[in-house]
């Protein structure tokens, strides 16, 4: 069978390694100038969902591929350039580079009446090519389109400073001496606020809703190592929740003590924010928490509690919309921001031959999950695994999304949430 892999980041390389291990021919199309996905962007000076202060939030033992561990001399949480170099080394070691076409953007993926997929790509010189494949594996990530508030706060047109999204943020040094408001308490929000606080005259973080902030380590262990440890995964879910809640009270106390809103939900019922820095920067006065932005007025940012600050820039760290513009209308991820509907979070039930890797969101490292996905996909392509009928797959999807709705509430973002231990078991037993 002929296979097209879209993207040569962590997920695309995992797919290539699993396919090559079974002797399956494939080509991997990557629009950037090198492999590595978001991890190479800051070093290349490119705008994207990464920035020069970016480090791993997950331990290197679990972030590196199982058959090609990260070097012992690297720190537990390497910086972006180390991860990019590691991914390049993996591609070389695994013999994947001859299969990868760099500087090649996928423009269109369409399925013909015969079930074969036509992939239209454009090279760096603008030349287009159309090739036919039996299987298409989408591994291009889901940090695609910046999501800004719509509409922006009242008075946005009068604001004299810069309004930008985290997608446009590269380095805090660009804001030296400025007054900056960061909007959002997710991963990019806390990272960017901490980075800015070392350069800006004043850094404010605006928080609409409380989120659980989890340090990278609890009891001296990386949290993703805890998440995969058998002594933790074998606990009932409510017991896991109590364990983490008690550990967080010991490690950092209540978030309201830092001037942040307490979460309105128990842990593991929404995404968590991993950060060792933001609470320390708040305690040191380097970052000042404020509630939601209510309005903009000239050079002032007005907050929901009636206070305001002067600002030279506002950085919206308000997430991303999943976008796969090359896919046909009606694909499980191509429409409005409804839930992603994939069998085992991988297979499009009504689009035979269309598979997704890495379109998941765990608490902790994604690598082991992506490797398990890649091995299962390679077994499907090789004919070792026979997929059930579309009706059976849709029933599994409905059951999964029903559980998500009960635990998180249903949206595009929550529909890709997975628990590490149970999802790994699911793929191993499939």
C-alpha positions, 0 to 999 in steps of 0.5 A: 500500500502507498501511504502519505504522512502529513507533517514531520514533527514528533507525530509524523516521525513516529508514524514514519518509524512504525511504517518503516519498521514494517517495510511499508512504503510511504512519503512524508510531506513537511512544509517547513525547511526541516523536521521538528515541528513547533520545536524548530520554529523559535530557532528558525525565528519563525512565528508559530505556537512556540517561543524562545523561552519554550522548554519541555513541560514533560520529563525527557524520559517520556518525551523521547522515543522509546527506542531512541532515548534523549541524551543523558547529558540533557536536563530533565526538561530540555529547551526547544533547540535541544528537542529540535536537534533530538528530533532531527537526530532521530530522523537520521538514526531511523532512516526517515530522511529519504522518505521526507520531502521538506518545503512541501505544503499539502494543499488538498486531500480528496478521496475518489470514487475508487477510495484512493486519496489524491494529495495535491502538494506545492513545493517551495518554488510554487510547483504543484504535484498530485499523487495518489495514495491508499492511506493518508496519515494526518500528523500536522498537529492542532495548533493551527489557527490563533483563536482571538476573542470574538468580538474583542473587548469594547474600545479595542479600536481606540487602543494605541498599543499592539494587540497580538496572539501568542502565535506572534510572540517570539521573545520577551526582549522585544518588549523591554521596558514596556507595559504588557498585559497577558490574557489567559492562564493556559500553558502559553499564557503562564510561560509568556507572562514569566518570560515577559516579566524578565524584560518588561517594565510591568507584566499583568496576567488577566485571568477570566476563569481559574485553572488548576496550576500544577508544578512540573514535579510533585514529591520530587517526581515529574508529574508525567512520570506519576501519571504513567506509574502503575501505583497511580494508574491502578488507583480508582479515578476519584482516589487519583483526584484526591491524591493530586489535590492533596499534593497540590495543597502541600506544594503550592497552597490555594491559588486565591493566596496568589490573587488568582481565582480558584478553579470552579471545577475539580482537577481532571475535569478540565485541562490543567496548566503545568508551570513551575514559574508563574506562581513564583513570579507572582509572589515576587511581584514580577507578574500581577494578576488581574481579572478578565479584561472588560474594555480598552480605553486609549492606552488603558486596559480596564478589568472586570473589578473596575481597576485599570492599567496603562499598557503598550501591548496585549498578548492574547494567549487564548488558544488555537482552533484546529484547522486542516484546510486541506481536508474535504468538507465533512471530515471529522475535524474540518467543520466548525469547532464541534467535537472531533469524531474519530474512532479510538481518536485515530480513524475517520469512520466514514472516510476509509484510509484517513487516519490521524496521529497526535490529535489528542491531549493528555496530562503529561507527555504525548510521546508514548501515546503517539508511538502506540497510535503509530504502531496500531496504524501501521498494523492497520495499513499492513492488514494485521488489524481489521477495522470494524464497520462504520456503525460500530466505530460511530458507536464507540465514538458516541460512547467516548464523547458521552464520557467526555461530556459528563466529565469535561463538557463537550467541545473541540478541545475537550473531545481530544482529551485522553487519560494516559494509562487507560488510552495506552491499554486501549491501544495495546489491546486493540 
